[in-house]
Amino acid sequence: MKCSACNMEIQSNSKFCNHCGAKIESQGKICPNEKCQRSGLPPEAVYCPDCGSIINKEPIEISETSVVRKQCKKNKKIYQPLKLILLFVFSASILTLIISHFNFSADAKLDNIEQTNENDRANWGIIRKLKDIKFVSCLSFSPDGKYLACADMENVKIYNCSTGGCLMTLVAGITDVNTVTYSPDGKFVASGSNEFIKVFNSTSGSCLHTIKIQNDNIESLAFTRDGEFLISGSFYGTIKLWNVSSGKLLRTIYNNSENFNNGGSRDVVNSISTSIDGHSFVSGHSNKRIKFWNISTGKSVRTISTNDYINTVSYSSDGKCIASGGRGRTIKIWDSKSGFELASLTGHTHAITAISYSPNGKYIISGDGDSGKSYSVKIWDTSTNTCVHSISCSGSVMSIACSPDSKYFACSYLSSPRTVELYELE
């Protein structure tokens, strides 16, 4: 109801009008002071509705009648400490935001990358967005974490993480660049497309080798840990080992193309990950298999048959585990020595399109996509195999890469507009 004196809303059980201070004769009735005028009175309460005392303003002058009351001592005891508490909480919050901002600027040096608002950072864990992004199918951090290689449908672009700008563009004019990776020493960048494998000098951007691919599309690339060899996986089911220095083919490790050409099923090699020991690697296949290989001999060491079309695999930093994901929407953790299943991580609502272990081994970062809506990136604690954070995405997750220091990770999305976003991990 409204007070007739000042035309302001008052509670039905008030004893006094909290805007003009006029006494209300009985509960449920409006203020009887007809001569009370609001006269610029702020909307907040001025008078205590229980005792009529002034709370925080001087009493207003009312024509012919003034309503002046003594300040309620009880209210003073209550409201003054409350003000101090609210002021302290507000000041602490502002100080925390300032400190967190400058800590990030000093450690990560990503100040010039497009910054999202504070609500995004608090709710999503997002830190920055890279500029001028197109369709990015694959991401790879340089070993020192200063640069991020992005493979899109037209080019490979190297972004400087301290400025957010594009440092150089590689493979310009070649379409369908599906994969990109840095060498372990950071000297080379290798890309794979529907036509070529190319190896570049990461400093100058000059092309060192161009390898023509006959009737095949490169889907995955990985350097061996010593940087001497490059392993490629293809759409038509081949795995090949290349010499980085010469660009020559050393060995065809796996070849399913003949089986496919003769009417058999296609076996796409969607993902390759190398072990820290430098002697083995693992491949994820569309025929629902995960294969372990010896690099020196080129022989298959072990094969895991699953019930899932495998999109992505990742070795843990200590080489003891393999994480895999595919159309089954479940992440599987496997023992790399025995091939036994160790855990199943559920929670994704779409096919899992990207997985990456953090270099410190504490987390698995996974993303989903393909079709539908409500995509997500999830962060899993490897010690408990539980999801500790989930990020809603506007489009399918195409690729995930974790910085070498495990502080940040990057995600590329098939969204409109296309984006690559950096998130805080620790």
BASE-524660 format. One line per 2 residues: number of its first residue (from 1); their letters; for each residue x, y, z of C-alpha. Coordinates in Angstrom, 2 decimals. Layout:
BEGIN
NUM) a) X/Y/Z ~ ...
END
This chain:
BEGIN
1) mk) 0.00/0.00/0.00 ~ 1.03/3.66/-0.36
3) cs) 1.40/6.45/2.20 ~ -1.08/9.28/1.40
5) ac) 1.37/11.79/2.84 ~ 4.32/11.04/0.55
7) nm) 2.76/8.59/-1.95 ~ 5.46/5.98/-1.25
9) ei) 4.97/2.23/-0.72 ~ 4.96/1.17/2.96
11) qs) 4.57/-2.18/4.65 ~ 1.11/-3.06/5.90
13) ns) 2.38/-3.73/9.45 ~ 4.37/-0.47/9.80
15) kf) 3.66/1.75/12.82 ~ 5.23/4.80/11.17
17) cn) 5.62/5.85/7.56 ~ 9.29/5.15/6.81
19) hc) 9.43/8.02/4.31 ~ 7.85/10.93/6.16
21) ga) 7.74/9.64/9.75 ~ 4.01/10.18/10.27
23) ki) 2.43/7.83/12.78 ~ 0.03/5.23/11.41
25) es) -2.91/4.86/13.80 ~ -3.51/1.18/13.17
27) qg) -1.89/-1.56/11.12 ~ -3.17/-1.89/7.60
29) ki) -4.01/1.84/7.24 ~ -2.17/4.37/5.14
31) cp) -0.24/7.35/6.52 ~ -2.73/9.98/7.81
33) ne) -0.46/13.00/7.35 ~ -2.12/14.56/4.32
35) kc) 0.17/17.61/4.39 ~ 3.34/15.55/4.15
37) qr) 5.10/16.25/0.88 ~ 7.92/14.11/-0.54
39) sg) 9.85/17.17/-1.80 ~ 12.79/15.34/-3.42
41) lp) 13.07/12.65/-0.76 ~ 15.21/9.70/-1.93
43) pe) 13.35/6.39/-2.34 ~ 15.27/4.67/0.47
45) av) 13.73/4.57/3.93 ~ 14.44/7.58/6.17
47) yc) 12.41/6.74/9.26 ~ 12.19/3.55/11.29
49) pd) 8.80/1.91/10.54 ~ 8.62/0.61/14.14
51) cg) 9.59/3.61/16.26 ~ 9.55/6.50/13.79
53) si) 13.17/7.51/14.50 ~ 15.43/8.98/11.85
55) in) 17.68/6.32/10.35 ~ 20.11/8.05/8.01
57) ke) 18.68/11.35/6.80 ~ 17.63/14.71/8.26
59) pi) 13.84/14.98/8.65 ~ 12.14/16.77/5.78
61) ei) 10.23/19.99/6.37 ~ 6.48/19.55/6.01
63) se) 4.23/22.53/5.41 ~ 2.57/23.73/8.64
65) ts) 3.70/20.62/10.50 ~ 7.19/19.23/11.03
67) vv) 7.79/15.64/11.92 ~ 10.94/15.62/14.07
69) rk) 11.91/12.68/16.19 ~ 14.95/11.61/18.20
71) qc) 17.31/9.13/16.62 ~ 16.71/5.62/17.83
73) kk) 19.72/4.46/19.90 ~ 18.91/0.84/19.16
75) nk) 18.99/1.48/15.40 ~ 22.29/3.33/15.74
77) ki) 23.88/0.32/17.47 ~ 22.65/-2.01/14.72
79) yq) 23.21/0.02/11.58 ~ 26.66/1.49/12.29
81) pl) 28.45/-1.91/12.66 ~ 26.54/-3.19/9.62
83) kl) 27.85/-0.32/7.54 ~ 31.42/-1.08/8.60
85) il) 31.03/-4.79/7.72 ~ 29.60/-4.03/4.26
87) lf) 32.37/-1.51/3.59 ~ 35.03/-4.06/4.59
89) vf) 33.56/-6.81/2.35 ~ 33.29/-4.46/-0.63
91) sa) 36.88/-3.20/-0.21 ~ 38.26/-6.77/0.09
93) si) 36.46/-7.83/-3.10 ~ 37.88/-4.92/-5.09
95) lt) 41.40/-5.58/-3.74 ~ 41.18/-9.30/-4.71
97) li) 40.18/-8.44/-8.28 ~ 43.07/-5.98/-8.62
99) is) 45.64/-8.45/-7.27 ~ 44.41/-11.31/-9.49
101) hf) 44.58/-9.06/-12.55 ~ 48.17/-8.02/-11.97
103) nf) 49.30/-11.54/-11.09 ~ 48.04/-12.80/-14.41
105) sa) 49.63/-9.95/-16.32 ~ 53.02/-10.64/-14.75
107) da) 53.00/-14.43/-15.12 ~ 51.20/-15.12/-18.38
109) kl) 51.95/-11.91/-20.33 ~ 48.76/-12.08/-22.38
111) dn) 47.66/-8.48/-21.78 ~ 47.11/-7.50/-25.40
113) ie) 44.91/-10.44/-26.30 ~ 41.26/-9.48/-26.44
115) qt) 39.99/-9.57/-22.86 ~ 36.58/-10.87/-21.83
117) ne) 34.55/-9.21/-19.11 ~ 34.90/-10.05/-15.43
119) nd) 31.63/-12.01/-15.39 ~ 33.00/-14.39/-18.01
121) ra) 36.21/-14.87/-16.07 ~ 34.36/-15.60/-12.83
123) nw) 31.76/-17.91/-14.32 ~ 33.65/-19.74/-17.05
125) gi) 37.33/-19.58/-16.14 ~ 37.97/-17.87/-19.48
127) ir) 40.90/-15.47/-19.64 ~ 41.31/-14.23/-23.20
129) kl) 40.20/-14.68/-26.80 ~ 42.63/-14.62/-29.71
131) kd) 41.97/-12.17/-32.52 ~ 41.15/-12.71/-36.21
133) ik) 40.32/-16.41/-35.90 ~ 38.87/-18.55/-38.67
135) fv) 37.93/-22.24/-38.68 ~ 40.62/-23.84/-36.49
137) sc) 40.79/-27.63/-36.62 ~ 43.94/-28.13/-34.53
139) ls) 46.03/-26.31/-31.90 ~ 49.60/-26.78/-30.68
141) fs) 51.62/-24.80/-28.11 ~ 55.30/-24.19/-28.64
143) pd) 57.47/-25.93/-25.98 ~ 58.19/-22.61/-24.25
145) gk) 54.51/-21.65/-24.26 ~ 55.11/-18.35/-26.07
147) yl) 53.35/-19.28/-29.30 ~ 50.22/-21.09/-30.40
149) ac) 49.96/-22.73/-33.81 ~ 46.44/-22.79/-35.30
151) ad) 45.52/-24.92/-38.33 ~ 42.47/-23.79/-40.27
153) me) 40.89/-24.57/-43.62 ~ 43.28/-22.28/-45.46
155) nv) 46.43/-21.61/-43.45 ~ 48.57/-22.39/-40.47
157) ki) 48.91/-19.30/-38.31 ~ 51.39/-18.77/-35.50
159) yn) 50.09/-16.50/-32.75 ~ 52.27/-14.61/-30.32
161) cs) 50.75/-15.18/-26.89 ~ 52.21/-11.98/-25.44
163) tg) 50.51/-9.71/-28.00 ~ 47.62/-11.82/-29.28
165) gc) 48.59/-10.99/-32.85 ~ 49.47/-13.29/-35.73
167) lm) 53.22/-13.64/-35.99 ~ 53.29/-15.45/-39.33
169) tl) 51.08/-17.33/-41.79 ~ 52.18/-20.67/-43.25
171) va) 50.80/-22.90/-46.02 ~ 48.75/-20.02/-47.45
173) gi) 46.45/-21.02/-50.29 ~ 46.28/-24.73/-49.43
175) td) 42.84/-25.88/-48.33 ~ 41.81/-28.36/-45.63
177) vn) 44.72/-28.11/-43.21 ~ 43.62/-30.72/-40.68
179) tv) 46.45/-30.92/-38.19 ~ 49.49/-29.04/-36.87
181) ty) 52.17/-29.80/-34.29 ~ 55.35/-28.28/-32.84
183) sp) 58.50/-30.35/-32.56 ~ 59.66/-31.03/-28.95
185) dg) 62.60/-28.63/-29.31 ~ 60.41/-25.93/-30.89
187) kf) 62.51/-25.67/-34.05 ~ 59.91/-27.04/-36.43
189) va) 56.21/-26.84/-37.16 ~ 54.61/-29.63/-39.18
191) sg) 51.21/-29.46/-40.86 ~ 49.04/-32.04/-42.58
193) sn) 46.33/-31.39/-45.17 ~ 44.40/-33.17/-47.91
195) ef) 47.37/-32.68/-50.23 ~ 50.63/-32.29/-48.32
197) ik) 52.70/-32.77/-45.24 ~ 54.85/-29.70/-44.75
199) vf) 57.68/-29.03/-42.31 ~ 58.57/-25.42/-41.52
201) ns) 61.30/-23.59/-39.69 ~ 59.37/-22.16/-36.74
203) ts) 61.54/-19.03/-36.52 ~ 61.74/-17.93/-40.14
205) gs) 58.60/-19.63/-41.42 ~ 60.47/-21.04/-44.39
207) cl) 59.28/-24.39/-45.72 ~ 61.91/-27.11/-45.32
209) ht) 59.99/-30.06/-46.80 ~ 56.88/-30.47/-48.90
211) ik) 55.66/-34.07/-49.07 ~ 53.01/-34.78/-51.65
213) iq) 50.30/-37.13/-50.41 ~ 48.81/-39.38/-53.07
215) nd) 45.07/-40.01/-52.79 ~ 44.95/-39.58/-49.04
217) ni) 44.19/-36.99/-46.37 ~ 46.39/-36.46/-43.32
219) es) 44.27/-36.44/-40.16 ~ 46.90/-36.58/-37.41
221) la) 50.61/-35.80/-36.88 ~ 53.01/-36.25/-33.97
223) ft) 56.75/-35.80/-33.55 ~ 58.68/-38.45/-31.67
225) rd) 60.02/-37.21/-28.35 ~ 63.56/-36.82/-29.71
227) ge) 62.26/-34.77/-32.65 ~ 63.96/-36.96/-35.24
229) fl) 60.83/-38.51/-36.72 ~ 57.34/-37.47/-37.68
231) is) 54.40/-39.90/-37.52 ~ 51.36/-39.35/-39.73
233) gs) 47.88/-40.89/-39.64 ~ 45.48/-40.66/-42.57
235) fy) 41.83/-40.77/-43.55 ~ 42.26/-43.92/-45.61
237) gt) 43.97/-45.83/-42.82 ~ 47.74/-45.45/-43.11
239) ik) 50.39/-44.72/-40.49 ~ 53.78/-43.63/-41.79
241) lw) 57.12/-42.69/-40.26 ~ 59.07/-39.79/-41.79
243) nv) 62.61/-38.51/-41.27 ~ 62.39/-34.85/-40.24
245) ss) 65.84/-33.86/-41.52 ~ 65.43/-35.31/-45.00
247) gk) 61.66/-35.41/-45.37 ~ 61.93/-39.01/-46.62
249) ll) 59.54/-41.82/-45.85 ~ 61.21/-44.37/-43.59
251) rt) 58.45/-46.90/-43.06 ~ 54.78/-47.55/-43.61
253) iy) 53.73/-48.87/-40.23 ~ 50.08/-49.54/-40.97
255) nn) 48.12/-49.70/-44.22 ~ 44.39/-50.31/-44.37
257) se) 43.89/-48.51/-47.70 ~ 44.19/-51.72/-49.74
259) nf) 41.52/-53.36/-47.61 ~ 39.26/-50.34/-48.14
261) nn) 39.92/-50.28/-51.89 ~ 38.95/-53.95/-52.05
263) gg) 35.57/-53.30/-50.44 ~ 36.55/-53.43/-46.78
265) sr) 35.62/-50.84/-44.18 ~ 37.50/-47.57/-43.93
267) dv) 39.77/-47.23/-40.88 ~ 40.49/-43.55/-40.26
269) vn) 43.53/-42.86/-38.06 ~ 42.02/-39.92/-36.20
271) si) 44.61/-39.35/-33.51 ~ 48.25/-40.11/-32.62
273) st) 50.04/-39.54/-29.30 ~ 53.64/-40.37/-28.44
275) si) 54.94/-41.74/-25.15 ~ 57.41/-39.87/-22.97
277) dg) 59.85/-42.81/-23.19 ~ 60.37/-42.04/-26.89
279) hs) 59.98/-45.67/-27.91 ~ 56.26/-46.03/-28.52
281) fv) 53.12/-44.27/-29.68 ~ 49.40/-44.92/-29.65
283) sg) 46.82/-44.41/-32.42 ~ 43.04/-44.03/-32.24
285) hs) 40.96/-45.53/-35.06 ~ 37.47/-45.24/-36.48
287) nk) 37.17/-49.05/-36.45 ~ 36.83/-48.85/-32.64
289) ri) 40.42/-49.86/-31.91 ~ 43.34/-48.33/-30.06
291) kf) 46.73/-49.57/-31.23 ~ 50.11/-49.41/-29.50
293) wn) 53.24/-49.34/-31.67 ~ 56.99/-49.69/-31.26
295) is) 58.67/-46.85/-33.14 ~ 61.96/-48.66/-33.79
297) tg) 60.45/-51.81/-35.23 ~ 57.19/-50.42/-36.57
299) ks) 55.41/-53.41/-35.07 ~ 52.09/-53.42/-33.23
301) vr) 52.63/-54.11/-29.54 ~ 49.02/-54.24/-28.41
303) ti) 45.50/-53.61/-29.68 ~ 42.53/-52.63/-27.55
305) st) 39.13/-53.38/-29.04 ~ 36.46/-50.96/-27.81
307) nd) 32.79/-50.31/-28.46 ~ 33.48/-46.76/-29.55
309) yi) 34.45/-44.94/-32.74 ~ 37.69/-43.37/-31.46
311) nt) 38.14/-39.66/-32.23 ~ 41.02/-38.79/-29.93
313) vs) 43.72/-40.33/-27.72 ~ 46.26/-38.82/-25.34
315) ys) 49.19/-40.23/-23.36 ~ 49.53/-39.14/-19.74
317) sd) 52.67/-37.19/-18.89 ~ 54.24/-40.18/-17.10
319) gk) 53.34/-42.57/-19.94 ~ 51.41/-44.92/-17.64
321) ci) 47.92/-44.19/-18.94 ~ 46.01/-43.51/-22.15
323) as) 42.83/-41.45/-22.33 ~ 40.48/-42.03/-25.27
325) gg) 37.21/-40.51/-26.40 ~ 34.78/-40.91/-29.26
327) rg) 31.16/-41.10/-30.30 ~ 30.22/-43.06/-27.19
329) rt) 30.39/-39.85/-25.08 ~ 32.54/-41.60/-22.45
331) ik) 36.21/-41.06/-21.68 ~ 38.10/-44.29/-21.08
333) iw) 41.34/-44.48/-19.13 ~ 43.59/-47.42/-20.08
335) ds) 46.75/-48.88/-18.59 ~ 49.40/-48.37/-21.26
337) ks) 51.33/-51.53/-20.31 ~ 48.53/-54.05/-19.96
339) gf) 45.78/-52.41/-22.00 ~ 43.31/-52.90/-19.14
341) el) 40.55/-50.36/-18.63 ~ 41.16/-48.36/-15.45
343) as) 38.23/-45.94/-15.39 ~ 35.25/-44.53/-17.31
345) lt) 34.48/-40.81/-17.07 ~ 30.89/-39.93/-17.94
347) gh) 29.19/-36.56/-18.26 ~ 29.50/-35.46/-21.89
349) th) 26.25/-35.29/-23.84 ~ 27.81/-35.40/-27.30
351) ai) 30.61/-37.25/-29.05 ~ 34.00/-36.47/-27.51
353) ta) 36.11/-34.67/-30.10 ~ 39.23/-33.63/-28.17
355) is) 41.23/-34.83/-25.15 ~ 44.45/-33.56/-23.62
357) ys) 46.33/-34.52/-20.47 ~ 47.87/-31.55/-18.68
359) pn) 51.70/-31.85/-18.69 ~ 51.76/-31.99/-14.89
361) gk) 49.43/-35.00/-15.01 ~ 46.82/-33.50/-12.67
363) yi) 44.03/-33.00/-15.20 ~ 42.35/-34.30/-18.31
365) is) 40.68/-31.64/-20.45 ~ 37.99/-32.92/-22.82
367) gd) 35.55/-31.38/-25.28 ~ 32.54/-32.60/-27.21
369) gd) 30.77/-31.73/-30.46 ~ 29.65/-33.13/-33.84
371) sg) 25.91/-32.44/-33.73 ~ 23.22/-30.96/-31.50
373) ks) 23.45/-28.14/-28.97 ~ 24.79/-27.44/-25.48
375) ys) 28.42/-28.42/-26.04 ~ 30.92/-28.44/-23.20
377) vk) 34.55/-28.56/-22.15 ~ 35.19/-30.53/-18.98
379) iw) 38.17/-30.63/-16.61 ~ 38.76/-33.91/-14.77
381) dt) 40.89/-34.50/-11.68 ~ 43.06/-37.52/-12.49
383) st) 43.52/-38.44/-8.82 ~ 39.79/-38.95/-8.29
385) nt) 38.53/-39.31/-11.90 ~ 35.86/-36.72/-11.18
387) cv) 34.81/-33.64/-13.15 ~ 35.89/-30.54/-11.26
389) hs) 34.74/-27.93/-13.76 ~ 32.48/-27.74/-16.82
391) is) 32.37/-24.95/-19.40 ~ 29.38/-24.46/-21.69
393) cs) 30.34/-23.76/-25.31 ~ 28.58/-22.08/-28.22
395) gs) 29.85/-24.60/-30.78 ~ 31.52/-27.96/-31.29
397) vm) 34.96/-28.29/-29.73 ~ 37.49/-28.87/-32.49
399) si) 40.79/-29.00/-30.60 ~ 42.28/-28.64/-27.11
401) ac) 45.91/-27.87/-26.26 ~ 47.47/-27.38/-22.83
403) sp) 50.35/-24.98/-22.17 ~ 53.65/-26.66/-21.20
405) ds) 53.51/-25.19/-17.68 ~ 49.95/-26.53/-17.19
407) ky) 48.66/-23.08/-16.19 ~ 46.44/-22.54/-19.22
409) fa) 44.75/-24.40/-22.03 ~ 43.37/-23.35/-25.40
411) cs) 40.18/-24.49/-27.15 ~ 38.97/-23.91/-30.69
413) yl) 35.26/-23.96/-31.50 ~ 33.11/-24.47/-34.57
415) ss) 30.95/-21.50/-33.66 ~ 29.84/-18.23/-35.18
417) pr) 32.03/-16.29/-35.00 ~ 34.90/-18.79/-34.92
419) tv) 36.87/-18.52/-31.71 ~ 40.00/-19.75/-29.96
421) el) 39.80/-19.11/-26.23 ~ 42.36/-19.39/-23.46
423) ye) 41.30/-20.68/-20.04 ~ 42.99/-20.71/-16.67
425) le) 43.78/-24.22/-15.42 ~ 45.68/-23.53/-12.22
END
